[in-house]
Amino acid sequence: MIAHGRPSVGGPAATNRRRRSLFALTFLVTLGALVLYLCRDGIAARQIQPSRWQASSHFTATALARSPRSLTWSDRFSDGTPDFLRLADPADQAAFRRWFTLIAEYQTIRPPAEVPAEIADCASLLRYSYREALKRHDESWFRATGIEVPAPPGEISAWSYPHTPLEAALFRVWPGPFQPGDISDGAFAQFADAKTLVERNAYFVSRDVRTALPGDLLFYRQFGQSSPWHSMILVRSGAVPEVVYDTGPDHPSHRQRPASGDPGDGRPGELRRVLLSELLNHPEPQWRPLPGNPNFLGIYRWNILRGTQ
């Protein structure tokens, strides 16, 4: 009997050899495709990674935070502030001063209902203006703060808040010089009262207000008050210097205000912007920034500017 169709060549042994060859070829093709896919995926991952880094990095502080070995862990003034936070570039110093004074001054001209709720006294005005001055001032920042400026100052290039090894814990709250372990042991915090700001985060410059620069701080200690420590910000110098401050809830002018009809209703304190000349002739001598006034502690400057001016 003759079978019709495609003839068999070489018998069963040859057929098995062909099957094994086909299987091996299929395996090699599949393996090659898998290797190619993995290689391409690895390359893509390496290409994507820098863009993710760039998206999360505003300034060099992010790189510093992720590369602690590159940080300067010293504290050359033993004031508790690490040197990697100090603004050594004169352009950065100027940018910080402009932003700090601009932000503080802006709070005095906006409707009380638009003043950030966290600003309730003189220390909170300092904390808010300091922190916001050190942020990146992009469109999202302007939307979030509601601040409007005709010509924004330049940006700080050294680092931006909170992209530092300290993250959101910006203020020194413990005494003593900085140690690397302070990053995680509670030596820094997001909150600091007026006393802590002057003692741990700023340094004494002079008791002569003529030496003050925009962004410098005037500190007082008024005995007999529940909150004896008070601060003001010099926002303008030159021929007509000005200061801004928040009176806080203890100030007599706030306690004596009528219950309604006053623009400051609803705020614990009252934001003010006054000429330095008015302050020097204040009807209450304890508020005059004069060397002979024992309640006036003097002019102070932020530690991050120390050793630069």
Residue pairs with C-beta under 8 A, 6 or more apart in sequence:
8 15
56 62
57 63
57 163
58 136
58 160
58 163
59 136
59 155
59 156
59 157
59 158
59 159
59 160
59 163
60 157
60 158
60 159
61 158
61 159
61 160
61 163
61 164
62 163
63 70
64 70
64 71
64 84
64 159
64 164
64 165
65 163
65 164
65 165
65 167
68 165
71 82
71 84
71 165
72 82
72 83
72 84
73 82
73 83
73 84
73 178
73 180
74 82
74 83
74 178
75 81
75 82
75 83
75 177
75 178
76 83
76 307
77 203
77 303
77 306
77 307
78 177
79 177
79 200
79 203
79 303
79 306
80 172
80 174
80 175
80 176
80 177
80 178
80 182
80 187
80 200
80 201
80 303
81 172
81 178
81 201
81 303
81 304
81 306
82 178
82 182
84 164
84 165
85 159
85 164
85 166
85 303
85 304
86 303
86 304
86 305
86 306
86 307
86 308
87 93
87 96
87 156
87 158
87 304
87 305
87 308
88 158
88 308
89 157
89 158
90 308
91 154
91 157
92 156
92 157
92 158
93 305
93 308
93 309
94 153
94 154
95 153
95 154
95 155
95 156
96 133
96 134
96 156
96 215
96 302
96 304
96 305
97 213
97 214
97 215
98 153
98 154
98 214
99 132
99 133
99 134
99 137
99 153
99 156
100 129
100 130
100 133
100 215
100 233
101 129
101 214
101 215
101 233
101 234
101 235
101 236
102 147
102 149
102 153
103 128
103 129
103 132
103 133
103 145
103 147
104 125
104 126
104 129
104 233
104 235
104 244
105 235
105 244
105 273
106 147
106 148
106 149
107 115
107 116
107 119
107 125
107 128
107 129
107 244
107 271
108 244
108 271
108 272
108 273
109 273
110 146
111 263
112 263
112 264
112 265
112 266
112 267
112 271
113 266
114 146
115 267
115 271
116 128
116 145
118 124
118 127
118 128
119 125
119 128
119 246
119 271
120 246
120 248
120 249
120 267
120 268
120 269
121 194
121 227
121 246
121 248
121 249
121 268
121 269
122 194
122 230
122 231
122 232
122 245
122 246
122 247
122 248
122 269
123 192
123 193
123 194
123 197
123 229
123 231
124 246
125 231
125 233
125 244
125 245
125 246
125 271
126 194
126 197
126 217
126 231
126 233
127 171
127 191
127 192
127 197
129 233
130 170
130 302
131 161
131 170
132 141
132 145
134 156
134 159
134 160
134 161
134 170
135 141
135 160
135 161
136 155
136 160
137 152
137 155
142 148
161 168
161 170
162 168
162 170
165 183
166 183
166 188
168 190
169 188
169 189
169 190
170 188
170 190
171 188
171 189
171 190
171 191
171 192
171 196
171 197
171 200
171 201
172 178
172 187
172 188
172 192
172 196
172 200
172 201
172 303
173 186
173 187
173 188
173 189
173 192
173 196
173 200
174 182
174 186
174 187
174 200
175 199
175 200
178 187
179 187
182 188
192 200
192 201
193 229
194 219
194 227
194 229
194 230
194 231
195 229
197 217
197 231
198 217
198 219
198 229
198 231
198 297
198 300
201 302
201 303
202 217
202 300
202 301
202 302
202 303
203 300
203 301
203 303
203 306
204 297
204 298
204 299
204 300
205 211
205 212
205 216
205 298
205 299
205 300
205 301
206 212
206 298
206 299
207 291
207 296
207 298
207 299
208 291
208 299
209 218
209 234
209 241
209 276
209 280
209 289
209 299
211 299
212 218
212 234
212 237
212 241
212 299
213 234
213 237
213 301
213 309
214 234
214 235
214 236
214 237
215 233
215 234
215 235
215 301
215 302
215 305
216 233
216 234
216 299
216 300
216 301
217 231
217 232
217 233
217 234
217 299
217 300
217 301
217 302
218 231
218 232
218 233
218 234
218 243
218 289
218 296
218 298
218 299
218 300
219 229
219 230
219 231
219 296
219 297
219 298
219 300
220 229
220 230
220 231
220 232
220 286
220 287
220 295
220 296
220 297
221 228
221 229
221 230
221 295
221 297
222 228
222 230
222 286
222 295
223 295
225 250
226 250
227 248
227 250
230 245
230 248
231 245
232 243
232 244
232 245
232 279
233 243
233 244
233 245
234 241
234 242
234 243
234 276
234 299
235 242
235 243
235 244
235 273
236 242
240 275
241 275
241 276
241 277
242 273
242 274
242 275
242 276
243 273
243 274
243 276
243 279
244 271
244 272
244 273
244 274
245 271
245 272
246 269
246 270
246 271
246 272
247 253
247 254
247 269
247 270
247 271
247 272
248 254
248 268
248 269
249 255
249 268
249 269
251 269
251 270
253 270
254 264
254 268
254 269
254 270
257 264
257 265
259 265
264 270
264 271
276 289
279 287
279 288
279 289
280 288
280 289
280 290
281 288
282 288
285 293
286 293
286 295
287 295
288 296
289 296
290 296
301 309
